[in-house]
Amino acid sequence: MTTDLRRTPLFDRHVAAGAKIVDFAGWEMPVQYEGVRLEHMAVRQSCGIFDVSHMGEIETSGPGALELLQRLLSNDVSEIPLGGAQYSVLCREDGGVLDDLFTYRLDIDRFLTVTNASNHARDLAWFQQHARDFPEAEVSDGIDRWAMLAVQGPLAREFVQAISDAPLPARMSAATRRLGGAETIVCGTGYTGEDGVELLCSAQDAPGLWDEIVRRGAVPAGLGARDTLRLEVCFHLYGNDLSLERGPIEAGLGWCCKEDTRFIGAEAVRAVRSAGPAERLVAFEIDGPGIARQGNPISGGGVVTSGTLSPCLDAGIGMAYVPSAQAAVGTRLKIDVRGKMRPAVVKDKPLYRKGS
């Protein structure tokens, strides 16, 4: 492990728990503890806890904050209520996706946007560049001010509520609470398809908060389970399913694009929406043995962007860009997996549904 990698405030906890540590976007992060399947099923059946402190935060504040974010983000930021949350994408003028983001409205003129770890520096520079046109908006980097924990699963809210000084916020909202004495922004969002919360706290409070939630029964989970969980419910991963080379319509994210707000890239997105995309991101399931991986080509055109073995479905699953004519549910595909053509079928999203 090279010495120039960053560590989260919970690094010592991961080492003590026997985690396998990997380089992820310049951070030393746990990919698994006791095993991906065990951690995956803990989230589906009870509660898992993830260290996501490698993700970035950008704070936007001031009388011009809303106007700036309306220019930058694809969704209608004016619709975020006080204490609300909203998903959006960040686009270039040509519609290529720079990142996908969650934005929380903490006060009338104060917003917190969470970025992907690999894109944080680029996103921050993009925000700062365009903020020059909005003198009443202030942009600041929050990555060193916050640690972030994701507590996910059917018992997640119960475990966190037990140490909270007030009721937890509902889904797609955020509120400041004291958790075991630590001031924390509790966000009703997640990346697993399960209910739960994400907790933003100071670096010094993170280890104690982690310990308390683990003591109550949460299972530490790594990046491996985070990936299998998100793929079962078809949540996008930047660098796999989202990139500069494709826009949000192709990715199935037209629902979070409101072109009338005139965000950067809106006209390019509008043009693709109007004409119809040449390709679409679909979910698939392998029919038989085999696990497709990113980059595997598809016969007749297309490429796999994400693939794994689903612990809940016990099958190879994934997402892929295919020509629009092959995107209908039920379409049969042939995927080249290490030289063997594996049959697959396009499926409805999400691939996994609670109780299925």
TISEFI-414355 format. One record per residue (C-alpha): x negated, y, z; residue in one letter; chain. Coordinates in Angstrom, 3 decimals. Last residue first. Example, Ala and Ser with C-alpha at 12.3 -4.5 7.8 and 13.67 -1.06 7.14 Angstrom:
2
<atom X="-13.670" Y="-1.060" Z="7.140" code="s" unit="A"/>
<atom X="-12.300" Y="-4.500" Z="7.800" code="a" unit="A"/>
END
This chain:
356
<atom X="39.091" Y="-11.375" Z="-3.979" code="s" unit="A"/>
<atom X="39.697" Y="-9.842" Z="-0.559" code="g" unit="A"/>
<atom X="37.958" Y="-6.584" Z="-1.377" code="k" unit="A"/>
<atom X="37.384" Y="-6.337" Z="-5.102" code="r" unit="A"/>
<atom X="34.199" Y="-7.389" Z="-6.858" code="y" unit="A"/>
<atom X="33.573" Y="-6.761" Z="-10.569" code="l" unit="A"/>
<atom X="34.789" Y="-3.197" Z="-10.236" code="p" unit="A"/>
<atom X="35.390" Y="-2.655" Z="-13.077" code="k" unit="A"/>
<atom X="37.096" Y="-5.017" Z="-15.532" code="d" unit="A"/>
<atom X="34.922" Y="-7.606" Z="-17.249" code="k" unit="A"/>
<atom X="32.990" Y="-7.966" Z="-20.505" code="v" unit="A"/>
<atom X="32.042" Y="-11.627" Z="-21.000" code="v" unit="A"/>
<atom X="28.665" Y="-13.337" Z="-21.035" code="a" unit="A"/>
<atom X="26.914" Y="-16.083" Z="-22.968" code="p" unit="A"/>
<atom X="23.157" Y="-16.429" Z="-22.354" code="r" unit="A"/>
<atom X="20.788" Y="-16.496" Z="-25.312" code="m" unit="A"/>
<atom X="17.443" Y="-17.781" Z="-24.039" code="k" unit="A"/>
<atom X="14.233" Y="-15.879" Z="-24.827" code="g" unit="A"/>
<atom X="13.752" Y="-14.332" Z="-21.400" code="r" unit="A"/>
<atom X="17.438" Y="-13.502" Z="-21.083" code="v" unit="A"/>
<atom X="18.758" Y="-12.499" Z="-24.525" code="d" unit="A"/>
<atom X="22.390" Y="-11.627" Z="-23.867" code="i" unit="A"/>
<atom X="25.262" Y="-12.911" Z="-25.987" code="k" unit="A"/>
<atom X="28.540" Y="-11.071" Z="-25.468" code="l" unit="A"/>
<atom X="32.219" Y="-12.069" Z="-25.554" code="r" unit="A"/>
<atom X="34.773" Y="-9.282" Z="-25.344" code="t" unit="A"/>
<atom X="37.337" Y="-9.868" Z="-22.576" code="g" unit="A"/>
<atom X="37.549" Y="-6.240" Z="-21.500" code="v" unit="A"/>
<atom X="36.955" Y="-4.020" Z="-24.529" code="a" unit="A"/>
<atom X="33.447" Y="-2.590" Z="-24.972" code="a" unit="A"/>
<atom X="32.381" Y="-4.355" Z="-28.166" code="q" unit="A"/>
<atom X="33.728" Y="-1.724" Z="-30.610" code="a" unit="A"/>
<atom X="32.232" Y="0.972" Z="-28.363" code="s" unit="A"/>
<atom X="28.742" Y="-0.354" Z="-29.099" code="p" unit="A"/>
<atom X="27.235" Y="-1.761" Z="-25.876" code="v" unit="A"/>
<atom X="25.549" Y="-0.192" Z="-22.865" code="y" unit="A"/>
<atom X="25.162" Y="-2.749" Z="-20.116" code="a" unit="A"/>
<atom X="26.187" Y="-3.502" Z="-16.552" code="m" unit="A"/>
<atom X="25.498" Y="-6.583" Z="-14.504" code="g" unit="A"/>
<atom X="26.578" Y="-9.936" Z="-13.169" code="i" unit="A"/>
<atom X="25.082" Y="-13.405" Z="-12.742" code="g" unit="A"/>
<atom X="27.455" Y="-15.510" Z="-10.694" code="a" unit="A"/>
<atom X="28.087" Y="-16.475" Z="-7.085" code="d" unit="A"/>
<atom X="30.956" Y="-13.962" Z="-6.898" code="l" unit="A"/>
<atom X="30.139" Y="-12.710" Z="-3.393" code="c" unit="A"/>
<atom X="26.349" Y="-13.061" Z="-3.548" code="p" unit="A"/>
<atom X="26.240" Y="-11.580" Z="-7.066" code="s" unit="A"/>
<atom X="23.049" Y="-12.531" Z="-8.893" code="l" unit="A"/>
<atom X="21.597" Y="-9.400" Z="-10.484" code="t" unit="A"/>
<atom X="21.664" Y="-7.147" Z="-13.520" code="g" unit="A"/>
<atom X="21.380" Y="-3.473" Z="-14.382" code="s" unit="A"/>
<atom X="20.899" Y="-1.599" Z="-17.679" code="t" unit="A"/>
<atom X="21.448" Y="-4.451" Z="-20.136" code="v" unit="A"/>
<atom X="21.094" Y="-3.382" Z="-23.753" code="v" unit="A"/>
<atom X="23.336" Y="-2.984" Z="-26.769" code="g" unit="A"/>
<atom X="23.529" Y="-4.120" Z="-30.346" code="g" unit="A"/>
<atom X="24.806" Y="-7.190" Z="-32.181" code="g" unit="A"/>
<atom X="23.107" Y="-9.586" Z="-29.763" code="s" unit="A"/>
<atom X="22.385" Y="-7.925" Z="-26.434" code="i" unit="A"/>
<atom X="18.860" Y="-6.989" Z="-25.385" code="p" unit="A"/>
<atom X="17.524" Y="-7.496" Z="-21.835" code="n" unit="A"/>
<atom X="16.144" Y="-4.150" Z="-20.640" code="g" unit="A"/>
<atom X="17.390" Y="-4.339" Z="-17.072" code="q" unit="A"/>
<atom X="17.910" Y="-7.932" Z="-16.001" code="r" unit="A"/>
<atom X="20.297" Y="-10.750" Z="-16.885" code="a" unit="A"/>
<atom X="20.630" Y="-13.668" Z="-14.484" code="i" unit="A"/>
<atom X="21.199" Y="-17.131" Z="-15.878" code="g" unit="A"/>
<atom X="23.565" Y="-20.059" Z="-15.454" code="p" unit="A"/>
<atom X="27.145" Y="-20.160" Z="-16.763" code="g" unit="A"/>
<atom X="29.298" Y="-17.411" Z="-18.271" code="d" unit="A"/>
<atom X="27.323" Y="-14.336" Z="-17.218" code="i" unit="A"/>
<atom X="29.580" Y="-11.567" Z="-15.960" code="e" unit="A"/>
<atom X="29.800" Y="-8.135" Z="-17.520" code="f" unit="A"/>
<atom X="30.465" Y="-4.512" Z="-16.662" code="a" unit="A"/>
<atom X="30.524" Y="-1.991" Z="-19.480" code="v" unit="A"/>
<atom X="28.742" Y="1.278" Z="-20.267" code="l" unit="A"/>
<atom X="30.009" Y="2.609" Z="-23.582" code="r" unit="A"/>
<atom X="28.595" Y="3.234" Z="-27.009" code="e" unit="A"/>
<atom X="29.253" Y="5.522" Z="-29.989" code="a" unit="A"/>
<atom X="31.229" Y="7.830" Z="-27.722" code="p" unit="A"/>
<atom X="34.597" Y="9.238" Z="-28.831" code="g" unit="A"/>
<atom X="34.846" Y="12.308" Z="-31.032" code="a" unit="A"/>
<atom X="36.618" Y="14.485" Z="-28.457" code="s" unit="A"/>
<atom X="34.795" Y="13.155" Z="-25.383" code="r" unit="A"/>
<atom X="31.473" Y="13.423" Z="-27.216" code="v" unit="A"/>
<atom X="32.169" Y="17.040" Z="-28.190" code="a" unit="A"/>
<atom X="33.367" Y="17.954" Z="-24.696" code="r" unit="A"/>
<atom X="30.173" Y="16.568" Z="-23.168" code="v" unit="A"/>
<atom X="28.061" Y="18.672" Z="-25.522" code="a" unit="A"/>
<atom X="30.180" Y="21.714" Z="-24.702" code="e" unit="A"/>
<atom X="29.898" Y="21.139" Z="-20.964" code="a" unit="A"/>
<atom X="26.100" Y="20.742" Z="-20.935" code="g" unit="A"/>
<atom X="25.557" Y="23.385" Z="-18.269" code="i" unit="A"/>
<atom X="28.901" Y="23.813" Z="-16.521" code="f" unit="A"/>
<atom X="31.570" Y="25.779" Z="-18.350" code="r" unit="A"/>
<atom X="34.307" Y="25.218" Z="-15.716" code="t" unit="A"/>
<atom X="36.592" Y="24.187" Z="-18.600" code="d" unit="A"/>
<atom X="34.400" Y="21.135" Z="-19.175" code="e" unit="A"/>
<atom X="35.578" Y="19.407" Z="-16.004" code="k" unit="A"/>
<atom X="33.397" Y="16.281" Z="-15.792" code="c" unit="A"/>
<atom X="33.996" Y="13.899" Z="-12.880" code="c" unit="A"/>
<atom X="36.534" Y="11.752" Z="-14.754" code="w" unit="A"/>
<atom X="34.220" Y="11.592" Z="-17.779" code="g" unit="A"/>
<atom X="31.973" Y="9.300" Z="-15.781" code="l" unit="A"/>
<atom X="32.301" Y="6.182" Z="-17.931" code="g" unit="A"/>
<atom X="28.590" Y="6.142" Z="-18.765" code="a" unit="A"/>
<atom X="29.178" Y="7.048" Z="-22.418" code="e" unit="A"/>
<atom X="31.200" Y="10.038" Z="-21.238" code="i" unit="A"/>
<atom X="28.491" Y="11.028" Z="-18.727" code="p" unit="A"/>
<atom X="25.746" Y="11.482" Z="-21.299" code="g" unit="A"/>
<atom X="22.920" Y="9.278" Z="-22.516" code="r" unit="A"/>
<atom X="19.178" Y="9.719" Z="-23.140" code="e" unit="A"/>
<atom X="18.593" Y="11.754" Z="-19.985" code="l" unit="A"/>
<atom X="19.476" Y="8.727" Z="-17.894" code="s" unit="A"/>
<atom X="22.237" Y="6.880" Z="-16.049" code="l" unit="A"/>
<atom X="22.752" Y="3.105" Z="-15.805" code="d" unit="A"/>
<atom X="19.161" Y="2.212" Z="-14.935" code="n" unit="A"/>
<atom X="17.154" Y="5.325" Z="-14.061" code="g" unit="A"/>
<atom X="20.000" Y="6.586" Z="-11.917" code="y" unit="A"/>
<atom X="21.985" Y="3.734" Z="-10.401" code="l" unit="A"/>
<atom X="25.710" Y="3.719" Z="-11.166" code="h" unit="A"/>
<atom X="28.340" Y="2.085" Z="-8.962" code="f" unit="A"/>
<atom X="29.817" Y="-1.043" Z="-10.533" code="c" unit="A"/>
<atom X="31.451" Y="-2.563" Z="-7.420" code="v" unit="A"/>
<atom X="29.291" Y="-5.718" Z="-7.503" code="e" unit="A"/>
<atom X="26.388" Y="-3.517" Z="-8.626" code="l" unit="A"/>
<atom X="26.551" Y="-1.340" Z="-5.530" code="r" unit="A"/>
<atom X="26.333" Y="-4.337" Z="-3.209" code="l" unit="A"/>
<atom X="23.515" Y="-6.030" Z="-5.120" code="t" unit="A"/>
<atom X="21.461" Y="-2.816" Z="-5.106" code="d" unit="A"/>
<atom X="21.967" Y="-1.966" Z="-1.429" code="r" unit="A"/>
<atom X="21.162" Y="-5.562" Z="-0.612" code="a" unit="A"/>
<atom X="17.735" Y="-5.219" Z="-2.206" code="g" unit="A"/>
<atom X="17.172" Y="-1.724" Z="-0.801" code="l" unit="A"/>
<atom X="17.226" Y="-3.012" Z="2.740" code="g" unit="A"/>
<atom X="19.751" Y="-3.909" Z="5.415" code="a" unit="A"/>
<atom X="19.501" Y="-3.694" Z="9.194" code="p" unit="A"/>
<atom X="22.504" Y="-5.539" Z="10.700" code="v" unit="A"/>
<atom X="24.887" Y="-3.422" Z="12.799" code="a" unit="A"/>
<atom X="25.831" Y="-5.103" Z="16.082" code="g" unit="A"/>
<atom X="26.174" Y="-2.483" Z="18.801" code="r" unit="A"/>
<atom X="22.427" Y="-2.513" Z="19.440" code="r" unit="A"/>
<atom X="21.876" Y="-1.732" Z="15.744" code="v" unit="A"/>
<atom X="24.004" Y="1.406" Z="16.140" code="i" unit="A"/>
<atom X="22.083" Y="2.518" Z="19.221" code="e" unit="A"/>
<atom X="18.659" Y="1.782" Z="17.752" code="d" unit="A"/>
<atom X="19.370" Y="3.707" Z="14.541" code="w" unit="A"/>
<atom X="20.597" Y="6.741" Z="16.496" code="l" unit="A"/>
<atom X="17.502" Y="6.654" Z="18.675" code="g" unit="A"/>
<atom X="15.214" Y="6.398" Z="15.651" code="p" unit="A"/>
<atom X="17.014" Y="9.206" Z="13.738" code="a" unit="A"/>
<atom X="17.036" Y="11.911" Z="16.426" code="d" unit="A"/>
<atom X="13.485" Y="13.167" Z="15.766" code="q" unit="A"/>
<atom X="14.038" Y="13.290" Z="12.003" code="a" unit="A"/>
<atom X="17.124" Y="15.445" Z="12.447" code="s" unit="A"/>
<atom X="20.507" Y="14.026" Z="11.508" code="c" unit="A"/>
<atom X="22.538" Y="13.196" Z="8.408" code="l" unit="A"/>
<atom X="24.775" Y="10.153" Z="8.882" code="l" unit="A"/>
<atom X="26.494" Y="8.295" Z="6.065" code="e" unit="A"/>
<atom X="29.803" Y="6.677" Z="6.871" code="v" unit="A"/>
<atom X="31.697" Y="3.456" Z="6.317" code="g" unit="A"/>
<atom X="34.301" Y="1.717" Z="4.241" code="d" unit="A"/>
<atom X="33.011" Y="-0.853" Z="1.776" code="e" unit="A"/>
<atom X="32.309" Y="-0.509" Z="-1.944" code="g" unit="A"/>
<atom X="28.590" Y="-0.316" Z="-1.197" code="t" unit="A"/>
<atom X="27.392" Y="3.190" Z="-2.006" code="y" unit="A"/>
<atom X="28.940" Y="5.341" Z="0.700" code="g" unit="A"/>
<atom X="30.988" Y="8.385" Z="1.619" code="t" unit="A"/>
<atom X="32.765" Y="9.623" Z="4.727" code="g" unit="A"/>
<atom X="29.972" Y="11.957" Z="5.763" code="c" unit="A"/>
<atom X="28.979" Y="12.524" Z="9.401" code="v" unit="A"/>
<atom X="26.701" Y="15.523" Z="9.861" code="i" unit="A"/>
<atom X="24.881" Y="14.800" Z="13.108" code="t" unit="A"/>
<atom X="24.026" Y="16.580" Z="16.335" code="e" unit="A"/>
<atom X="22.439" Y="13.911" Z="18.528" code="a" unit="A"/>
<atom X="23.955" Y="13.395" Z="21.997" code="g" unit="A"/>
<atom X="24.952" Y="9.781" Z="21.379" code="g" unit="A"/>
<atom X="26.544" Y="10.944" Z="18.172" code="l" unit="A"/>
<atom X="27.501" Y="14.603" Z="18.332" code="r" unit="A"/>
<atom X="29.690" Y="15.440" Z="15.358" code="r" unit="A"/>
<atom X="29.518" Y="17.764" Z="12.354" code="t" unit="A"/>
<atom X="32.108" Y="16.996" Z="9.676" code="a" unit="A"/>
<atom X="32.294" Y="15.493" Z="6.198" code="a" unit="A"/>
<atom X="35.019" Y="14.401" Z="3.781" code="s" unit="A"/>
<atom X="35.450" Y="11.852" Z="1.023" code="m" unit="A"/>
<atom X="36.927" Y="9.182" Z="3.349" code="r" unit="A"/>
<atom X="38.123" Y="10.561" Z="6.655" code="a" unit="A"/>
<atom X="36.004" Y="12.378" Z="9.225" code="p" unit="A"/>
<atom X="35.135" Y="10.607" Z="12.495" code="l" unit="A"/>
<atom X="37.180" Y="11.362" Z="15.590" code="p" unit="A"/>
<atom X="35.291" Y="13.348" Z="18.253" code="a" unit="A"/>
<atom X="32.298" Y="12.998" Z="20.643" code="d" unit="A"/>
<atom X="30.930" Y="10.028" Z="18.700" code="s" unit="A"/>
<atom X="29.158" Y="7.007" Z="20.212" code="i" unit="A"/>
<atom X="31.982" Y="4.450" Z="19.876" code="a" unit="A"/>
<atom X="33.084" Y="6.078" Z="16.606" code="q" unit="A"/>
<atom X="29.841" Y="4.902" Z="15.001" code="v" unit="A"/>
<atom X="30.397" Y="1.219" Z="15.818" code="f" unit="A"/>
<atom X="34.104" Y="1.321" Z="14.956" code="e" unit="A"/>
<atom X="33.449" Y="3.191" Z="11.721" code="r" unit="A"/>
<atom X="31.022" Y="0.539" Z="10.535" code="a" unit="A"/>
<atom X="33.113" Y="-2.502" Z="11.479" code="l" unit="A"/>
<atom X="34.501" Y="-3.206" Z="7.983" code="p" unit="A"/>
<atom X="31.150" Y="-2.373" Z="6.351" code="g" unit="A"/>
<atom X="28.639" Y="0.446" Z="5.905" code="q" unit="A"/>
<atom X="26.406" Y="2.606" Z="8.094" code="v" unit="A"/>
<atom X="24.163" Y="4.734" Z="5.886" code="a" unit="A"/>
<atom X="21.403" Y="6.615" Z="7.721" code="l" unit="A"/>
<atom X="19.843" Y="9.892" Z="6.596" code="m" unit="A"/>
<atom X="16.981" Y="11.943" Z="8.020" code="a" unit="A"/>
<atom X="17.180" Y="15.661" Z="7.410" code="w" unit="A"/>
<atom X="15.042" Y="18.775" Z="7.634" code="r" unit="A"/>
<atom X="12.178" Y="17.598" Z="5.401" code="d" unit="A"/>
<atom X="14.451" Y="16.983" Z="2.392" code="i" unit="A"/>
<atom X="16.391" Y="20.210" Z="2.895" code="g" unit="A"/>
<atom X="14.977" Y="22.326" Z="0.071" code="d" unit="A"/>
<atom X="16.581" Y="25.756" Z="-0.142" code="s" unit="A"/>
<atom X="18.763" Y="27.568" Z="-2.666" code="v" unit="A"/>
<atom X="20.208" Y="31.016" Z="-1.922" code="e" unit="A"/>
<atom X="23.060" Y="32.460" Z="-3.956" code="a" unit="A"/>
<atom X="23.824" Y="36.175" Z="-4.130" code="e" unit="A"/>
<atom X="21.211" Y="36.751" Z="-6.836" code="p" unit="A"/>
<atom X="22.886" Y="34.289" Z="-9.241" code="f" unit="A"/>
<atom X="20.858" Y="34.308" Z="-12.475" code="d" unit="A"/>
<atom X="17.689" Y="33.381" Z="-10.588" code="r" unit="A"/>
<atom X="19.652" Y="30.449" Z="-9.139" code="a" unit="A"/>
<atom X="19.230" Y="28.720" Z="-12.501" code="h" unit="A"/>
<atom X="15.539" Y="28.009" Z="-11.970" code="q" unit="A"/>
<atom X="15.994" Y="27.166" Z="-8.291" code="q" unit="A"/>
<atom X="18.644" Y="24.536" Z="-9.004" code="f" unit="A"/>
<atom X="16.565" Y="22.994" Z="-11.805" code="w" unit="A"/>
<atom X="13.436" Y="22.995" Z="-9.596" code="a" unit="A"/>
<atom X="15.401" Y="21.224" Z="-6.855" code="l" unit="A"/>
<atom X="16.726" Y="18.648" Z="-9.308" code="d" unit="A"/>
<atom X="13.221" Y="17.925" Z="-10.637" code="r" unit="A"/>
<atom X="11.778" Y="17.520" Z="-7.137" code="a" unit="A"/>
<atom X="14.695" Y="15.324" Z="-6.048" code="h" unit="A"/>
<atom X="14.868" Y="13.017" Z="-9.043" code="n" unit="A"/>
<atom X="13.223" Y="9.837" Z="-7.724" code="s" unit="A"/>
<atom X="14.897" Y="10.212" Z="-4.332" code="a" unit="A"/>
<atom X="18.418" Y="10.663" Z="-5.713" code="n" unit="A"/>
<atom X="19.983" Y="13.938" Z="-4.680" code="t" unit="A"/>
<atom X="22.346" Y="14.943" Z="-1.869" code="v" unit="A"/>
<atom X="23.945" Y="18.385" Z="-2.209" code="t" unit="A"/>
<atom X="24.752" Y="20.442" Z="0.903" code="l" unit="A"/>
<atom X="27.007" Y="23.468" Z="0.517" code="f" unit="A"/>
<atom X="27.389" Y="26.693" Z="2.474" code="r" unit="A"/>
<atom X="29.640" Y="29.615" Z="1.492" code="d" unit="A"/>
<atom X="32.938" Y="28.579" Z="3.097" code="i" unit="A"/>
<atom X="31.229" Y="26.073" Z="5.373" code="d" unit="A"/>
<atom X="29.880" Y="22.501" Z="5.177" code="l" unit="A"/>
<atom X="31.104" Y="21.812" Z="1.651" code="r" unit="A"/>
<atom X="29.504" Y="18.470" Z="0.775" code="y" unit="A"/>
<atom X="28.044" Y="17.663" Z="-2.652" code="t" unit="A"/>
<atom X="27.299" Y="14.125" Z="-3.832" code="f" unit="A"/>
<atom X="25.050" Y="13.795" Z="-6.850" code="l" unit="A"/>
<atom X="24.318" Y="12.031" Z="-10.131" code="d" unit="A"/>
<atom X="21.105" Y="13.061" Z="-11.832" code="d" unit="A"/>
<atom X="19.570" Y="14.668" Z="-14.931" code="l" unit="A"/>
<atom X="22.238" Y="13.308" Z="-17.276" code="v" unit="A"/>
<atom X="21.886" Y="14.195" Z="-20.957" code="g" unit="A"/>
<atom X="24.677" Y="16.506" Z="-22.094" code="g" unit="A"/>
<atom X="22.574" Y="18.418" Z="-24.623" code="d" unit="A"/>
<atom X="22.490" Y="21.480" Z="-22.344" code="e" unit="A"/>
<atom X="21.086" Y="19.324" Z="-19.533" code="r" unit="A"/>
<atom X="23.446" Y="17.718" Z="-17.062" code="c" unit="A"/>
<atom X="23.871" Y="17.304" Z="-13.303" code="l" unit="A"/>
<atom X="26.577" Y="14.796" Z="-12.441" code="v" unit="A"/>
<atom X="29.398" Y="15.017" Z="-9.938" code="s" unit="A"/>
<atom X="30.828" Y="13.460" Z="-6.783" code="y" unit="A"/>
<atom X="32.692" Y="15.606" Z="-4.265" code="q" unit="A"/>
<atom X="32.915" Y="15.913" Z="-0.493" code="a" unit="A"/>
<atom X="35.164" Y="18.002" Z="1.735" code="g" unit="A"/>
<atom X="34.601" Y="19.775" Z="5.051" code="g" unit="A"/>
<atom X="36.072" Y="22.995" Z="3.698" code="l" unit="A"/>
<atom X="37.935" Y="21.932" Z="0.590" code="p" unit="A"/>
<atom X="36.102" Y="20.988" Z="-2.621" code="i" unit="A"/>
<atom X="38.313" Y="22.133" Z="-5.509" code="e" unit="A"/>
<atom X="36.125" Y="25.144" Z="-6.290" code="s" unit="A"/>
<atom X="33.338" Y="22.685" Z="-7.152" code="v" unit="A"/>
<atom X="35.158" Y="21.581" Z="-10.295" code="d" unit="A"/>
<atom X="32.938" Y="18.702" Z="-11.449" code="n" unit="A"/>
<atom X="29.973" Y="18.862" Z="-13.816" code="s" unit="A"/>
<atom X="27.599" Y="20.629" Z="-11.436" code="l" unit="A"/>
<atom X="25.262" Y="23.471" Z="-12.383" code="l" unit="A"/>
<atom X="27.494" Y="26.390" Z="-13.344" code="r" unit="A"/>
<atom X="30.091" Y="25.672" Z="-10.656" code="q" unit="A"/>
<atom X="27.196" Y="25.278" Z="-8.247" code="l" unit="A"/>
<atom X="26.023" Y="28.814" Z="-8.984" code="l" unit="A"/>
<atom X="29.516" Y="30.318" Z="-8.638" code="e" unit="A"/>
<atom X="30.107" Y="28.497" Z="-5.362" code="l" unit="A"/>
<atom X="26.818" Y="29.679" Z="-3.893" code="a" unit="A"/>
<atom X="27.226" Y="33.340" Z="-4.872" code="g" unit="A"/>
<atom X="28.430" Y="34.580" Z="-1.468" code="p" unit="A"/>
<atom X="25.576" Y="32.735" Z="0.268" code="g" unit="A"/>
<atom X="24.443" Y="29.131" Z="0.517" code="s" unit="A"/>
<atom X="23.040" Y="26.196" Z="-1.423" code="t" unit="A"/>
<atom X="21.242" Y="23.462" Z="0.529" code="e" unit="A"/>
<atom X="19.469" Y="20.751" Z="-1.431" code="i" unit="A"/>
<atom X="19.024" Y="17.327" Z="0.132" code="e" unit="A"/>
<atom X="16.850" Y="14.446" Z="-1.022" code="g" unit="A"/>
<atom X="17.107" Y="10.696" Z="-0.583" code="m" unit="A"/>
<atom X="14.195" Y="9.014" Z="1.142" code="h" unit="A"/>
<atom X="16.135" Y="9.104" Z="4.417" code="s" unit="A"/>
<atom X="18.320" Y="6.278" Z="3.116" code="v" unit="A"/>
<atom X="17.707" Y="3.903" Z="6.034" code="d" unit="A"/>
<atom X="20.483" Y="1.349" Z="5.761" code="f" unit="A"/>
<atom X="22.810" Y="-0.111" Z="8.418" code="i" unit="A"/>
<atom X="25.048" Y="-3.103" Z="7.848" code="g" unit="A"/>
<atom X="28.419" Y="-3.920" Z="9.342" code="c" unit="A"/>
<atom X="30.920" Y="-6.799" Z="9.444" code="s" unit="A"/>
<atom X="32.007" Y="-8.955" Z="6.493" code="q" unit="A"/>
<atom X="30.898" Y="-7.188" Z="3.298" code="r" unit="A"/>
<atom X="27.971" Y="-5.396" Z="4.944" code="v" unit="A"/>
<atom X="26.803" Y="-8.567" Z="6.704" code="a" unit="A"/>
<atom X="27.238" Y="-10.428" Z="3.411" code="m" unit="A"/>
<atom X="24.670" Y="-8.221" Z="1.686" code="h" unit="A"/>
<atom X="22.209" Y="-8.475" Z="4.575" code="e" unit="A"/>
<atom X="22.373" Y="-12.279" Z="4.546" code="l" unit="A"/>
<atom X="22.085" Y="-12.386" Z="0.755" code="r" unit="A"/>
<atom X="19.140" Y="-9.965" Z="0.659" code="v" unit="A"/>
<atom X="17.079" Y="-11.783" Z="3.276" code="g" unit="A"/>
<atom X="15.866" Y="-11.468" Z="6.851" code="e" unit="A"/>
<atom X="14.496" Y="-7.929" Z="6.369" code="y" unit="A"/>
<atom X="14.739" Y="-6.675" Z="2.791" code="q" unit="A"/>
<atom X="13.501" Y="-3.954" Z="0.412" code="v" unit="A"/>
<atom X="12.272" Y="-1.776" Z="3.269" code="p" unit="A"/>
<atom X="10.859" Y="1.546" Z="2.005" code="m" unit="A"/>
<atom X="7.404" Y="3.115" Z="1.698" code="e" unit="A"/>
<atom X="8.282" Y="6.172" Z="-0.385" code="w" unit="A"/>
<atom X="6.978" Y="7.401" Z="-3.758" code="g" unit="A"/>
<atom X="10.126" Y="6.509" Z="-5.704" code="a" unit="A"/>
<atom X="10.239" Y="3.089" Z="-4.026" code="f" unit="A"/>
<atom X="6.945" Y="1.511" Z="-2.985" code="d" unit="A"/>
<atom X="7.749" Y="-1.684" Z="-1.122" code="v" unit="A"/>
<atom X="7.973" Y="-2.860" Z="2.497" code="i" unit="A"/>
<atom X="9.180" Y="-6.348" Z="3.446" code="k" unit="A"/>
<atom X="10.847" Y="-5.812" Z="6.789" code="a" unit="A"/>
<atom X="9.680" Y="-7.608" Z="9.907" code="g" unit="A"/>
<atom X="11.920" Y="-5.748" Z="12.355" code="a" unit="A"/>
<atom X="8.903" Y="-3.977" Z="13.886" code="a" unit="A"/>
<atom X="7.858" Y="-2.767" Z="10.416" code="v" unit="A"/>
<atom X="11.326" Y="-1.373" Z="9.728" code="h" unit="A"/>
<atom X="11.523" Y="0.379" Z="13.097" code="r" unit="A"/>
<atom X="8.078" Y="1.919" Z="12.526" code="d" unit="A"/>
<atom X="9.267" Y="3.379" Z="9.201" code="f" unit="A"/>
<atom X="12.330" Y="5.007" Z="10.753" code="l" unit="A"/>
<atom X="11.170" Y="8.639" Z="10.473" code="p" unit="A"/>
<atom X="10.748" Y="8.008" Z="6.720" code="t" unit="A"/>
<atom X="7.343" Y="7.383" Z="5.195" code="r" unit="A"/>
<atom X="5.754" Y="9.019" Z="2.162" code="r" unit="A"/>
<atom X="3.275" Y="7.264" Z="-0.110" code="l" unit="A"/>
<atom X="-0.192" Y="8.802" Z="-0.426" code="d" unit="A"/>
<atom X="-1.922" Y="6.053" Z="1.539" code="t" unit="A"/>
<atom X="-1.536" Y="3.310" Z="-1.023" code="t" unit="A"/>
<atom X="0.000" Y="0.000" Z="0.000" code="m" unit="A"/>
END
